[in-house]
Amino acid sequence: MGMEDETRAFLVKIINTISIVLIWMLVNVFIGIYKDYAFFEDHPNWTNYLFYTFFLITLVLLVRYLLRKWKL
């Protein structure tokens, strides 16, 4: 009485999507908040620009990956 192959593949795809998004969020929270690159002191520093550039590039790559994975 096992699970059907299509159902199993769909659930694995959902779990993989949730996992990759959570890992992406954890990395960005760690770099941005814990390493203090997301906050401006008096004015934006080069590390702030680098962090936000990294954030946006990885966000675009993540969305592109997920769209290809789900074929939307």
mmCIF file as Biopython writes it, N, C-alpha, C and O atoms, coordinates in Angstrom:
data_model
#
loop_
_atom_site.group_PDB
_atom_site.id
_atom_site.type_symbol
_atom_site.label_atom_id
_atom_site.label_alt_id
_atom_site.label_comp_id
_atom_site.label_asym_id
_atom_site.label_entity_id
_atom_site.label_seq_id
_atom_site.pdbx_PDB_ins_code
_atom_site.Cartn_x
_atom_site.Cartn_y
_atom_site.Cartn_z
_atom_site.occupancy
_atom_site.B_iso_or_equiv
_atom_site.auth_seq_id
_atom_site.auth_asym_id
_atom_site.pdbx_PDB_model_num
ATOM 1   N N  . MET A ? 1  ? 0.841  -1.176 0.000   1.0 0.0 1  A 1 
ATOM 2   C CA . MET A ? 1  ? 0.000  0.000  0.000   1.0 0.0 1  A 1 
ATOM 3   C C  . MET A ? 1  ? 0.886  1.240  0.000   1.0 0.0 1  A 1 
ATOM 4   O O  . MET A ? 1  ? 0.804  2.070  0.905   1.0 0.0 1  A 1 
ATOM 5   N N  . GLY A ? 2  ? 1.726  1.360  -1.010  1.0 0.0 2  A 1 
ATOM 6   C CA . GLY A ? 2  ? 2.647  2.490  -1.104  1.0 0.0 2  A 1 
ATOM 7   C C  . GLY A ? 2  ? 2.014  3.688  -1.786  1.0 0.0 2  A 1 
ATOM 8   O O  . GLY A ? 2  ? 0.891  3.637  -2.287  1.0 0.0 2  A 1 
ATOM 9   N N  . MET A ? 3  ? 2.764  4.742  -1.785  1.0 0.0 3  A 1 
ATOM 10  C CA . MET A ? 3  ? 2.319  5.970  -2.404  1.0 0.0 3  A 1 
ATOM 11  C C  . MET A ? 3  ? 2.559  5.884  -3.913  1.0 0.0 3  A 1 
ATOM 12  O O  . MET A ? 3  ? 3.525  5.264  -4.357  1.0 0.0 3  A 1 
ATOM 13  N N  . GLU A ? 4  ? 1.690  6.500  -4.687  1.0 0.0 4  A 1 
ATOM 14  C CA . GLU A ? 4  ? 1.865  6.502  -6.132  1.0 0.0 4  A 1 
ATOM 15  C C  . GLU A ? 4  ? 3.093  7.318  -6.509  1.0 0.0 4  A 1 
ATOM 16  O O  . GLU A ? 4  ? 3.483  8.240  -5.793  1.0 0.0 4  A 1 
ATOM 17  N N  . ASP A ? 5  ? 3.697  6.971  -7.635  1.0 0.0 5  A 1 
ATOM 18  C CA . ASP A ? 5  ? 4.932  7.635  -8.055  1.0 0.0 5  A 1 
ATOM 19  C C  . ASP A ? 5  ? 4.734  9.120  -8.334  1.0 0.0 5  A 1 
ATOM 20  O O  . ASP A ? 5  ? 5.589  9.933  -7.980  1.0 0.0 5  A 1 
ATOM 21  N N  . GLU A ? 6  ? 3.614  9.487  -8.966  1.0 0.0 6  A 1 
ATOM 22  C CA . GLU A ? 6  ? 3.364  10.898 -9.274  1.0 0.0 6  A 1 
ATOM 23  C C  . GLU A ? 6  ? 3.165  11.710 -8.002  1.0 0.0 6  A 1 
ATOM 24  O O  . GLU A ? 6  ? 3.652  12.835 -7.896  1.0 0.0 6  A 1 
ATOM 25  N N  . THR A ? 7  ? 2.454  11.141 -7.042  1.0 0.0 7  A 1 
ATOM 26  C CA . THR A ? 7  ? 2.222  11.830 -5.781  1.0 0.0 7  A 1 
ATOM 27  C C  . THR A ? 7  ? 3.524  12.005 -5.021  1.0 0.0 7  A 1 
ATOM 28  O O  . THR A ? 7  ? 3.782  13.069 -4.457  1.0 0.0 7  A 1 
ATOM 29  N N  . ARG A ? 8  ? 4.338  10.972 -5.005  1.0 0.0 8  A 1 
ATOM 30  C CA . ARG A ? 8  ? 5.637  11.046 -4.322  1.0 0.0 8  A 1 
ATOM 31  C C  . ARG A ? 8  ? 6.526  12.098 -4.982  1.0 0.0 8  A 1 
ATOM 32  O O  . ARG A ? 8  ? 7.173  12.877 -4.282  1.0 0.0 8  A 1 
ATOM 33  N N  . ALA A ? 9  ? 6.568  12.136 -6.305  1.0 0.0 9  A 1 
ATOM 34  C CA . ALA A ? 9  ? 7.389  13.116 -7.016  1.0 0.0 9  A 1 
ATOM 35  C C  . ALA A ? 9  ? 6.900  14.530 -6.746  1.0 0.0 9  A 1 
ATOM 36  O O  . ALA A ? 9  ? 7.708  15.447 -6.601  1.0 0.0 9  A 1 
ATOM 37  N N  . PHE A ? 10 ? 5.590  14.718 -6.679  1.0 0.0 10 A 1 
ATOM 38  C CA . PHE A ? 10 ? 5.028  16.035 -6.391  1.0 0.0 10 A 1 
ATOM 39  C C  . PHE A ? 10 ? 5.385  16.478 -4.975  1.0 0.0 10 A 1 
ATOM 40  O O  . PHE A ? 10 ? 5.763  17.631 -4.766  1.0 0.0 10 A 1 
ATOM 41  N N  . LEU A ? 11 ? 5.271  15.592 -4.020  1.0 0.0 11 A 1 
ATOM 42  C CA . LEU A ? 11 ? 5.616  15.952 -2.637  1.0 0.0 11 A 1 
ATOM 43  C C  . LEU A ? 11 ? 7.107  16.225 -2.476  1.0 0.0 11 A 1 
ATOM 44  O O  . LEU A ? 11 ? 7.496  17.116 -1.721  1.0 0.0 11 A 1 
ATOM 45  N N  . VAL A ? 12 ? 7.938  15.468 -3.177  1.0 0.0 12 A 1 
ATOM 46  C CA . VAL A ? 12 ? 9.389  15.717 -3.140  1.0 0.0 12 A 1 
ATOM 47  C C  . VAL A ? 12 ? 9.697  17.086 -3.746  1.0 0.0 12 A 1 
ATOM 48  O O  . VAL A ? 12 ? 10.561 17.807 -3.247  1.0 0.0 12 A 1 
ATOM 49  N N  . LYS A ? 13 ? 8.998  17.444 -4.813  1.0 0.0 13 A 1 
ATOM 50  C CA . LYS A ? 13 ? 9.189  18.747 -5.430  1.0 0.0 13 A 1 
ATOM 51  C C  . LYS A ? 13 ? 8.790  19.871 -4.473  1.0 0.0 13 A 1 
ATOM 52  O O  . LYS A ? 13 ? 9.467  20.897 -4.407  1.0 0.0 13 A 1 
ATOM 53  N N  . ILE A ? 14 ? 7.708  19.686 -3.740  1.0 0.0 14 A 1 
ATOM 54  C CA . ILE A ? 14 ? 7.271  20.681 -2.759  1.0 0.0 14 A 1 
ATOM 55  C C  . ILE A ? 14 ? 8.295  20.816 -1.639  1.0 0.0 14 A 1 
ATOM 56  O O  . ILE A ? 14 ? 8.653  21.932 -1.260  1.0 0.0 14 A 1 
ATOM 57  N N  . ILE A ? 15 ? 8.765  19.706 -1.111  1.0 0.0 15 A 1 
ATOM 58  C CA . ILE A ? 15 ? 9.745  19.733 -0.027  1.0 0.0 15 A 1 
ATOM 59  C C  . ILE A ? 15 ? 11.052 20.361 -0.495  1.0 0.0 15 A 1 
ATOM 60  O O  . ILE A ? 15 ? 11.659 21.135 0.244   1.0 0.0 15 A 1 
ATOM 61  N N  . ASN A ? 16 ? 11.493 20.044 -1.704  1.0 0.0 16 A 1 
ATOM 62  C CA . ASN A ? 16 ? 12.714 20.649 -2.252  1.0 0.0 16 A 1 
ATOM 63  C C  . ASN A ? 16 ? 12.567 22.157 -2.412  1.0 0.0 16 A 1 
ATOM 64  O O  . ASN A ? 16 ? 13.503 22.907 -2.134  1.0 0.0 16 A 1 
ATOM 65  N N  . THR A ? 17 ? 11.402 22.602 -2.857  1.0 0.0 17 A 1 
ATOM 66  C CA . THR A ? 17 ? 11.150 24.033 -3.020  1.0 0.0 17 A 1 
ATOM 67  C C  . THR A ? 17 ? 11.187 24.737 -1.674  1.0 0.0 17 A 1 
ATOM 68  O O  . THR A ? 17 ? 11.830 25.778 -1.533  1.0 0.0 17 A 1 
ATOM 69  N N  . ILE A ? 18 ? 10.510 24.186 -0.696  1.0 0.0 18 A 1 
ATOM 70  C CA . ILE A ? 18 ? 10.507 24.789 0.642   1.0 0.0 18 A 1 
ATOM 71  C C  . ILE A ? 18 ? 11.919 24.811 1.215   1.0 0.0 18 A 1 
ATOM 72  O O  . ILE A ? 18 ? 12.328 25.801 1.822   1.0 0.0 18 A 1 
ATOM 73  N N  . SER A ? 19 ? 12.655 23.742 1.029   1.0 0.0 19 A 1 
ATOM 74  C CA . SER A ? 19 ? 14.014 23.657 1.573   1.0 0.0 19 A 1 
ATOM 75  C C  . SER A ? 19 ? 14.939 24.690 0.956   1.0 0.0 19 A 1 
ATOM 76  O O  . SER A ? 19 ? 15.676 25.364 1.675   1.0 0.0 19 A 1 
ATOM 77  N N  . ILE A ? 20 ? 14.915 24.825 -0.359  1.0 0.0 20 A 1 
ATOM 78  C CA . ILE A ? 20 ? 15.836 25.764 -1.004  1.0 0.0 20 A 1 
ATOM 79  C C  . ILE A ? 20 ? 15.492 27.204 -0.646  1.0 0.0 20 A 1 
ATOM 80  O O  . ILE A ? 20 ? 16.389 28.032 -0.490  1.0 0.0 20 A 1 
ATOM 81  N N  . VAL A ? 21 ? 14.200 27.514 -0.513  1.0 0.0 21 A 1 
ATOM 82  C CA . VAL A ? 21 ? 13.802 28.866 -0.127  1.0 0.0 21 A 1 
ATOM 83  C C  . VAL A ? 21 ? 14.225 29.148 1.318   1.0 0.0 21 A 1 
ATOM 84  O O  . VAL A ? 21 ? 14.704 30.242 1.614   1.0 0.0 21 A 1 
ATOM 85  N N  . LEU A ? 22 ? 14.056 28.187 2.210   1.0 0.0 22 A 1 
ATOM 86  C CA . LEU A ? 22 ? 14.474 28.388 3.595   1.0 0.0 22 A 1 
ATOM 87  C C  . LEU A ? 22 ? 15.987 28.544 3.720   1.0 0.0 22 A 1 
ATOM 88  O O  . LEU A ? 22 ? 16.458 29.380 4.491   1.0 0.0 22 A 1 
ATOM 89  N N  . ILE A ? 23 ? 16.747 27.756 2.978   1.0 0.0 23 A 1 
ATOM 90  C CA . ILE A ? 23 ? 18.205 27.898 3.009   1.0 0.0 23 A 1 
ATOM 91  C C  . ILE A ? 23 ? 18.616 29.261 2.472   1.0 0.0 23 A 1 
ATOM 92  O O  . ILE A ? 23 ? 19.497 29.907 3.040   1.0 0.0 23 A 1 
ATOM 93  N N  . TRP A ? 24 ? 17.992 29.708 1.388   1.0 0.0 24 A 1 
ATOM 94  C CA . TRP A ? 24 ? 18.287 31.029 0.835   1.0 0.0 24 A 1 
ATOM 95  C C  . TRP A ? 24 ? 17.973 32.121 1.854   1.0 0.0 24 A 1 
ATOM 96  O O  . TRP A ? 24 ? 18.752 33.058 2.024   1.0 0.0 24 A 1 
ATOM 97  N N  . MET A ? 25 ? 16.844 32.001 2.522   1.0 0.0 25 A 1 
ATOM 98  C CA . MET A ? 25 ? 16.478 33.002 3.525   1.0 0.0 25 A 1 
ATOM 99  C C  . MET A ? 25 ? 17.429 32.981 4.710   1.0 0.0 25 A 1 
ATOM 100 O O  . MET A ? 25 ? 17.818 34.041 5.200   1.0 0.0 25 A 1 
ATOM 101 N N  . LEU A ? 26 ? 17.815 31.798 5.183   1.0 0.0 26 A 1 
ATOM 102 C CA . LEU A ? 26 ? 18.743 31.705 6.305   1.0 0.0 26 A 1 
ATOM 103 C C  . LEU A ? 26 ? 20.098 32.315 5.974   1.0 0.0 26 A 1 
ATOM 104 O O  . LEU A ? 26 ? 20.687 33.008 6.804   1.0 0.0 26 A 1 
ATOM 105 N N  . VAL A ? 27 ? 20.591 32.064 4.778   1.0 0.0 27 A 1 
ATOM 106 C CA . VAL A ? 27 ? 21.877 32.631 4.372   1.0 0.0 27 A 1 
ATOM 107 C C  . VAL A ? 27 ? 21.799 34.150 4.334   1.0 0.0 27 A 1 
ATOM 108 O O  . VAL A ? 27 ? 22.708 34.830 4.811   1.0 0.0 27 A 1 
ATOM 109 N N  . ASN A ? 28 ? 20.724 34.685 3.772   1.0 0.0 28 A 1 
ATOM 110 C CA . ASN A ? 28 ? 20.599 36.133 3.675   1.0 0.0 28 A 1 
ATOM 111 C C  . ASN A ? 28 ? 20.366 36.788 5.033   1.0 0.0 28 A 1 
ATOM 112 O O  . ASN A ? 28 ? 20.859 37.888 5.280   1.0 0.0 28 A 1 
ATOM 113 N N  . VAL A ? 29 ? 19.633 36.136 5.898   1.0 0.0 29 A 1 
ATOM 114 C CA . VAL A ? 29 ? 19.444 36.669 7.249   1.0 0.0 29 A 1 
ATOM 115 C C  . VAL A ? 29 ? 20.764 36.648 8.005   1.0 0.0 29 A 1 
ATOM 116 O O  . VAL A ? 29 ? 21.098 37.611 8.695   1.0 0.0 29 A 1 
ATOM 117 N N  . PHE A ? 30 ? 21.513 35.566 7.882   1.0 0.0 30 A 1 
ATOM 118 C CA . PHE A ? 30 ? 22.800 35.475 8.568   1.0 0.0 30 A 1 
ATOM 119 C C  . PHE A ? 30 ? 23.758 36.563 8.085   1.0 0.0 30 A 1 
ATOM 120 O O  . PHE A ? 30 ? 24.365 37.269 8.889   1.0 0.0 30 A 1 
ATOM 121 N N  . ILE A ? 31 ? 23.885 36.689 6.772   1.0 0.0 31 A 1 
ATOM 122 C CA . ILE A ? 31 ? 24.809 37.685 6.228   1.0 0.0 31 A 1 
ATOM 123 C C  . ILE A ? 31 ? 24.314 39.101 6.513   1.0 0.0 31 A 1 
ATOM 124 O O  . ILE A ? 31 ? 25.100 39.976 6.877   1.0 0.0 31 A 1 
ATOM 125 N N  . GLY A ? 32 ? 23.026 39.324 6.349   1.0 0.0 32 A 1 
ATOM 126 C CA . GLY A ? 32 ? 22.495 40.674 6.487   1.0 0.0 32 A 1 
ATOM 127 C C  . GLY A ? 32 ? 22.363 41.154 7.914   1.0 0.0 32 A 1 
ATOM 128 O O  . GLY A ? 32 ? 22.780 42.268 8.233   1.0 0.0 32 A 1 
ATOM 129 N N  . ILE A ? 33 ? 21.792 40.335 8.781   1.0 0.0 33 A 1 
ATOM 130 C CA . ILE A ? 33 ? 21.517 40.781 10.148  1.0 0.0 33 A 1 
ATOM 131 C C  . ILE A ? 33 ? 22.651 40.418 11.091  1.0 0.0 33 A 1 
ATOM 132 O O  . ILE A ? 33 ? 23.136 41.276 11.828  1.0 0.0 33 A 1 
ATOM 133 N N  . TYR A ? 34 ? 23.080 39.169 11.080  1.0 0.0 34 A 1 
ATOM 134 C CA . TYR A ? 34 ? 24.104 38.735 12.022  1.0 0.0 34 A 1 
ATOM 135 C C  . TYR A ? 34 ? 25.449 39.384 11.723  1.0 0.0 34 A 1 
ATOM 136 O O  . TYR A ? 34 ? 26.148 39.814 12.640  1.0 0.0 34 A 1 
ATOM 137 N N  . LYS A ? 35 ? 25.812 39.456 10.455  1.0 0.0 35 A 1 
ATOM 138 C CA . LYS A ? 35 ? 27.072 40.095 10.070  1.0 0.0 35 A 1 
ATOM 139 C C  . LYS A ? 35 ? 26.919 41.608 9.906   1.0 0.0 35 A 1 
ATOM 140 O O  . LYS A ? 35 ? 27.902 42.303 9.649   1.0 0.0 35 A 1 
ATOM 141 N N  . ASP A ? 36 ? 25.708 42.118 10.051  1.0 0.0 36 A 1 
ATOM 142 C CA . ASP A ? 36 ? 25.407 43.556 10.083  1.0 0.0 36 A 1 
ATOM 143 C C  . ASP A ? 36 ? 25.686 44.260 8.752   1.0 0.0 36 A 1 
ATOM 144 O O  . ASP A ? 36 ? 26.122 45.411 8.734   1.0 0.0 36 A 1 
ATOM 145 N N  . TYR A ? 37 ? 25.432 43.564 7.638   1.0 0.0 37 A 1 
ATOM 146 C CA . TYR A ? 37 ? 25.628 44.180 6.328   1.0 0.0 37 A 1 
ATOM 147 C C  . TYR A ? 37 ? 24.336 44.785 5.781   1.0 0.0 37 A 1 
ATOM 148 O O  . TYR A ? 37 ? 24.382 45.501 4.781   1.0 0.0 37 A 1 
ATOM 149 N N  . ALA A ? 38 ? 23.212 44.526 6.392   1.0 0.0 38 A 1 
ATOM 150 C CA . ALA A ? 38 ? 21.945 45.026 5.871   1.0 0.0 38 A 1 
ATOM 151 C C  . ALA A ? 38 ? 21.591 46.410 6.412   1.0 0.0 38 A 1 
ATOM 152 O O  . ALA A ? 38 ? 20.675 47.058 5.904   1.0 0.0 38 A 1 
ATOM 153 N N  . PHE A ? 39 ? 22.297 46.857 7.420   1.0 0.0 39 A 1 
ATOM 154 C CA . PHE A ? 39 ? 21.948 48.117 8.082   1.0 0.0 39 A 1 
ATOM 155 C C  . PHE A ? 39 ? 22.939 49.210 7.728   1.0 0.0 39 A 1 
ATOM 156 O O  . PHE A ? 39 ? 24.142 48.972 7.625   1.0 0.0 39 A 1 
ATOM 157 N N  . PHE A ? 40 ? 22.410 50.414 7.545   1.0 0.0 40 A 1 
ATOM 158 C CA . PHE A ? 40 ? 23.238 51.577 7.247   1.0 0.0 40 A 1 
ATOM 159 C C  . PHE A ? 40 ? 23.612 52.261 8.557   1.0 0.0 40 A 1 
ATOM 160 O O  . PHE A ? 40 ? 22.801 52.328 9.480   1.0 0.0 40 A 1 
ATOM 161 N N  . GLU A ? 41 ? 24.823 52.762 8.635   1.0 0.0 41 A 1 
ATOM 162 C CA . GLU A ? 41 ? 25.233 53.560 9.792   1.0 0.0 41 A 1 
ATOM 163 C C  . GLU A ? 41 ? 24.744 54.993 9.544   1.0 0.0 41 A 1 
ATOM 164 O O  . GLU A ? 41 ? 23.600 55.317 9.863   1.0 0.0 41 A 1 
ATOM 165 N N  . ASP A ? 42 ? 25.582 55.829 8.992   1.0 0.0 42 A 1 
ATOM 166 C CA . ASP A ? 42 ? 25.165 57.181 8.609   1.0 0.0 42 A 1 
ATOM 167 C C  . ASP A ? 42 ? 24.796 57.231 7.133   1.0 0.0 42 A 1 
ATOM 168 O O  . ASP A ? 42 ? 23.876 57.942 6.728   1.0 0.0 42 A 1 
ATOM 169 N N  . HIS A ? 43 ? 25.523 56.470 6.350   1.0 0.0 43 A 1 
ATOM 170 C CA . HIS A ? 43 ? 25.291 56.393 4.903   1.0 0.0 43 A 1 
ATOM 171 C C  . HIS A ? 43 ? 25.651 54.986 4.451   1.0 0.0 43 A 1 
ATOM 172 O O  . HIS A ? 43 ? 26.350 54.264 5.163   1.0 0.0 43 A 1 
ATOM 173 N N  . PRO A ? 44 ? 25.188 54.598 3.292   1.0 0.0 44 A 1 
ATOM 174 C CA . PRO A ? 44 ? 25.500 53.239 2.818   1.0 0.0 44 A 1 
ATOM 175 C C  . PRO A ? 44 ? 27.001 53.049 2.597   1.0 0.0 44 A 1 
ATOM 176 O O  . PRO A ? 44 ? 27.683 53.913 2.045   1.0 0.0 44 A 1 
ATOM 177 N N  . ASN A ? 45 ? 27.480 51.922 3.033   1.0 0.0 45 A 1 
ATOM 178 C CA . ASN A ? 45 ? 28.881 51.556 2.878   1.0 0.0 45 A 1 
ATOM 179 C C  . ASN A ? 45 ? 29.003 50.617 1.680   1.0 0.0 45 A 1 
ATOM 180 O O  . ASN A ? 45 ? 27.987 50.162 1.154   1.0 0.0 45 A 1 
ATOM 181 N N  . TRP A ? 46 ? 30.226 50.320 1.241   1.0 0.0 46 A 1 
ATOM 182 C CA . TRP A ? 46 ? 30.408 49.409 0.109   1.0 0.0 46 A 1 
ATOM 183 C C  . TRP A ? 46 ? 29.928 48.011 0.461   1.0 0.0 46 A 1 
ATOM 184 O O  . TRP A ? 46 ? 29.498 47.270 -0.424  1.0 0.0 46 A 1 
ATOM 185 N N  . THR A ? 47 ? 29.991 47.630 1.741   1.0 0.0 47 A 1 
ATOM 186 C CA . THR A ? 47 ? 29.512 46.300 2.137   1.0 0.0 47 A 1 
ATOM 187 C C  . THR A ? 47 ? 27.992 46.212 2.026   1.0 0.0 47 A 1 
ATOM 188 O O  . THR A ? 47 ? 27.453 45.150 1.715   1.0 0.0 47 A 1 
ATOM 189 N N  . ASN A ? 48 ? 27.299 47.327 2.280   1.0 0.0 48 A 1 
ATOM 190 C CA . ASN A ? 48 ? 25.850 47.339 2.104   1.0 0.0 48 A 1 
ATOM 191 C C  . ASN A ? 48 ? 25.480 47.147 0.634   1.0 0.0 48 A 1 
ATOM 192 O O  . ASN A ? 48 ? 24.578 46.377 0.307   1.0 0.0 48 A 1 
ATOM 193 N N  . TYR A ? 49 ? 26.180 47.849 -0.238  1.0 0.0 49 A 1 
ATOM 194 C CA . TYR A ? 49 ? 25.930 47.689 -1.669  1.0 0.0 49 A 1 
ATOM 195 C C  . TYR A ? 49 ? 26.214 46.258 -2.117  1.0 0.0 49 A 1 
ATOM 196 O O  . TYR A ? 49 ? 25.462 45.685 -2.906  1.0 0.0 49 A 1 
ATOM 197 N N  . LEU A ? 50 ? 27.299 45.689 -1.612  1.0 0.0 50 A 1 
ATOM 198 C CA . LEU A ? 50 ? 27.656 44.318 -1.964  1.0 0.0 50 A 1 
ATOM 199 C C  . LEU A ? 50 ? 26.595 43.334 -1.474  1.0 0.0 50 A 1 
ATOM 200 O O  . LEU A ? 50 ? 26.209 42.420 -2.204  1.0 0.0 50 A 1 
ATOM 201 N N  . PHE A ? 51 ? 26.124 43.519 -0.241  1.0 0.0 51 A 1 
ATOM 202 C CA . PHE A ? 51 ? 25.096 42.629 0.301   1.0 0.0 51 A 1 
ATOM 203 C C  . PHE A ? 51 ? 23.810 42.707 -0.511  1.0 0.0 51 A 1 
ATOM 204 O O  . PHE A ? 51 ? 23.247 41.676 -0.879  1.0 0.0 51 A 1 
ATOM 205 N N  . TYR A ? 52 ? 23.342 43.915 -0.792  1.0 0.0 52 A 1 
ATOM 206 C CA . TYR A ? 52 ? 22.086 44.048 -1.519  1.0 0.0 52 A 1 
ATOM 207 C C  . TYR A ? 52 ? 22.214 43.588 -2.967  1.0 0.0 52 A 1 
ATOM 208 O O  . TYR A ? 52 ? 21.245 43.087 -3.538  1.0 0.0 52 A 1 
ATOM 209 N N  . THR A ? 53 ? 23.373 43.745 -3.562  1.0 0.0 53 A 1 
ATOM 210 C CA . THR A ? 53 ? 23.598 43.203 -4.897  1.0 0.0 53 A 1 
ATOM 211 C C  . THR A ? 53 ? 23.558 41.684 -4.867  1.0 0.0 53 A 1 
ATOM 212 O O  . THR A ? 53 ? 22.917 41.059 -5.712  1.0 0.0 53 A 1 
ATOM 213 N N  . PHE A ? 54 ? 24.243 41.086 -3.890  1.0 0.0 54 A 1 
ATOM 214 C CA . PHE A ? 54 ? 24.204 39.629 -3.699  1.0 0.0 54 A 1 
ATOM 215 C C  . PHE A ? 54 ? 22.773 39.151 -3.467  1.0 0.0 54 A 1 
ATOM 216 O O  . PHE A ? 54 ? 22.352 38.138 -4.026  1.0 0.0 54 A 1 
ATOM 217 N N  . PHE A ? 55 ? 22.031 39.884 -2.642  1.0 0.0 55 A 1 
ATOM 218 C CA . PHE A ? 55 ? 20.647 39.539 -2.330  1.0 0.0 55 A 1 
ATOM 219 C C  . PHE A ? 55 ? 19.785 39.531 -3.588  1.0 0.0 55 A 1 
ATOM 220 O O  . PHE A ? 55 ? 19.040 38.580 -3.826  1.0 0.0 55 A 1 
ATOM 221 N N  . LEU A ? 56 ? 19.883 40.573 -4.383  1.0 0.0 56 A 1 
ATOM 222 C CA . LEU A ? 56 ? 19.042 40.667 -5.580  1.0 0.0 56 A 1 
ATOM 223 C C  . LEU A ? 56 ? 19.429 39.651 -6.648  1.0 0.0 56 A 1 
ATOM 224 O O  . LEU A ? 56 ? 18.559 39.069 -7.296  1.0 0.0 56 A 1 
ATOM 225 N N  . ILE A ? 57 ? 20.730 39.435 -6.835  1.0 0.0 57 A 1 
ATOM 226 C CA . ILE A ? 57 ? 21.164 38.456 -7.833  1.0 0.0 57 A 1 
ATOM 227 C C  . ILE A ? 57 ? 20.719 37.055 -7.441  1.0 0.0 57 A 1 
ATOM 228 O O  . ILE A ? 57 ? 20.223 36.300 -8.277  1.0 0.0 57 A 1 
ATOM 229 N N  . THR A ? 58 ? 20.895 36.707 -6.175  1.0 0.0 58 A 1 
ATOM 230 C CA . THR A ? 58 ? 20.485 35.369 -5.751  1.0 0.0 58 A 1 
ATOM 231 C C  . THR A ? 58 ? 18.965 35.225 -5.743  1.0 0.0 58 A 1 
ATOM 232 O O  . THR A ? 58 ? 18.455 34.128 -5.968  1.0 0.0 58 A 1 
ATOM 233 N N  . LEU A ? 59 ? 18.236 36.304 -5.490  1.0 0.0 59 A 1 
ATOM 234 C CA . LEU A ? 59 ? 16.775 36.243 -5.567  1.0 0.0 59 A 1 
ATOM 235 C C  . LEU A ? 59 ? 16.319 35.963 -6.992  1.0 0.0 59 A 1 
ATOM 236 O O  . LEU A ? 59 ? 15.436 35.135 -7.214  1.0 0.0 59 A 1 
ATOM 237 N N  . VAL A ? 60 ? 16.916 36.649 -7.953  1.0 0.0 60 A 1 
ATOM 238 C CA . VAL A ? 60 ? 16.562 36.426 -9.357  1.0 0.0 60 A 1 
ATOM 239 C C  . VAL A ? 60 ? 16.902 34.992 -9.765  1.0 0.0 60 A 1 
ATOM 240 O O  . VAL A ? 60 ? 16.114 34.330 -10.440 1.0 0.0 60 A 1 
ATOM 241 N N  . LEU A ? 61 ? 18.077 34.518 -9.353  1.0 0.0 61 A 1 
ATOM 242 C CA . LEU A ? 61 ? 18.461 33.146 -9.685  1.0 0.0 61 A 1 
ATOM 243 C C  . LEU A ? 61 ? 17.543 32.125 -9.019  1.0 0.0 61 A 1 
ATOM 244 O O  . LEU A ? 61 ? 17.212 31.104 -9.621  1.0 0.0 61 A 1 
ATOM 245 N N  . LEU A ? 62 ? 17.137 32.389 -7.797  1.0 0.0 62 A 1 
ATOM 246 C CA . LEU A ? 62 ? 16.224 31.482 -7.095  1.0 0.0 62 A 1 
ATOM 247 C C  . LEU A ? 62 ? 14.865 31.426 -7.787  1.0 0.0 62 A 1 
ATOM 248 O O  . LEU A ? 62 ? 14.316 30.343 -7.995  1.0 0.0 62 A 1 
ATOM 249 N N  . VAL A ? 63 ? 14.328 32.574 -8.140  1.0 0.0 63 A 1 
ATOM 250 C CA . VAL A ? 63 ? 13.026 32.604 -8.820  1.0 0.0 63 A 1 
ATOM 251 C C  . VAL A ? 63 ? 13.120 31.915 -10.171 1.0 0.0 63 A 1 
ATOM 252 O O  . VAL A ? 63 ? 12.220 31.168 -10.555 1.0 0.0 63 A 1 
ATOM 253 N N  . ARG A ? 64 ? 14.204 32.162 -10.894 1.0 0.0 64 A 1 
ATOM 254 C CA . ARG A ? 64 ? 14.401 31.505 -12.190 1.0 0.0 64 A 1 
ATOM 255 C C  . ARG A ? 64 ? 14.486 29.992 -12.039 1.0 0.0 64 A 1 
ATOM 256 O O  . ARG A ? 64 ? 13.900 29.247 -12.824 1.0 0.0 64 A 1 
ATOM 257 N N  . TYR A ? 65 ? 15.218 29.543 -11.026 1.0 0.0 65 A 1 
ATOM 258 C CA . TYR A ? 65 ? 15.330 28.109 -10.764 1.0 0.0 65 A 1 
ATOM 259 C C  . TYR A ? 65 ? 13.965 27.505 -10.428 1.0 0.0 65 A 1 
ATOM 260 O O  . TYR A ? 65 ? 13.610 26.441 -10.936 1.0 0.0 65 A 1 
ATOM 261 N N  . LEU A ? 66 ? 13.208 28.184 -9.577  1.0 0.0 66 A 1 
ATOM 262 C CA . LEU A ? 66 ? 11.901 27.647 -9.183  1.0 0.0 66 A 1 
ATOM 263 C C  . LEU A ? 66 ? 10.911 27.649 -10.339 1.0 0.0 66 A 1 
ATOM 264 O O  . LEU A ? 66 ? 10.105 26.728 -10.465 1.0 0.0 66 A 1 
ATOM 265 N N  . LEU A ? 67 ? 10.964 28.669 -11.178 1.0 0.0 67 A 1 
ATOM 266 C CA . LEU A ? 67 ? 10.077 28.684 -12.342 1.0 0.0 67 A 1 
ATOM 267 C C  . LEU A ? 67 ? 10.415 27.559 -13.306 1.0 0.0 67 A 1 
ATOM 268 O O  . LEU A ? 67 ? 9.518  26.938 -13.876 1.0 0.0 67 A 1 
ATOM 269 N N  . ARG A ? 68 ? 11.690 27.296 -13.490 1.0 0.0 68 A 1 
ATOM 270 C CA . ARG A ? 68 ? 12.080 26.171 -14.360 1.0 0.0 68 A 1 
ATOM 271 C C  . ARG A ? 68 ? 11.698 24.847 -13.738 1.0 0.0 68 A 1 
ATOM 272 O O  . ARG A ? 68 ? 11.272 23.930 -14.440 1.0 0.0 68 A 1 
ATOM 273 N N  . LYS A ? 69 ? 11.845 24.733 -12.416 1.0 0.0 69 A 1 
ATOM 274 C CA . LYS A ? 69 ? 11.514 23.495 -11.751 1.0 0.0 69 A 1 
ATOM 275 C C  . LYS A ? 69 ? 10.020 23.205 -11.849 1.0 0.0 69 A 1 
ATOM 276 O O  . LYS A ? 69 ? 9.622  22.060 -12.063 1.0 0.0 69 A 1 
ATOM 277 N N  . TRP A ? 70 ? 9.200  24.226 -11.695 1.0 0.0 70 A 1 
ATOM 278 C CA . TRP A ? 70 ? 7.751  24.055 -11.753 1.0 0.0 70 A 1 
ATOM 279 C C  . TRP A ? 70 ? 7.199  24.283 -13.154 1.0 0.0 70 A 1 
ATOM 280 O O  . TRP A ? 70 ? 6.009  24.073 -13.390 1.0 0.0 70 A 1 
ATOM 281 N N  . LYS A ? 71 ? 8.035  24.705 -14.075 1.0 0.0 71 A 1 
ATOM 282 C CA . LYS A ? 71 ? 7.671  24.922 -15.480 1.0 0.0 71 A 1 
ATOM 283 C C  . LYS A ? 71 ? 6.460  25.839 -15.638 1.0 0.0 71 A 1 
ATOM 284 O O  . LYS A ? 71 ? 5.452  25.489 -16.251 1.0 0.0 71 A 1 
ATOM 285 N N  . LEU A ? 72 ? 6.610  27.041 -15.050 1.0 0.0 72 A 1 
ATOM 286 C CA . LEU A ? 72 ? 5.539  28.038 -15.162 1.0 0.0 72 A 1 
ATOM 287 C C  . LEU A ? 72 ? 5.886  29.063 -16.213 1.0 0.0 72 A 1 
ATOM 288 O O  . LEU A ? 72 ? 5.108  29.986 -16.455 1.0 0.0 72 A 1 
#
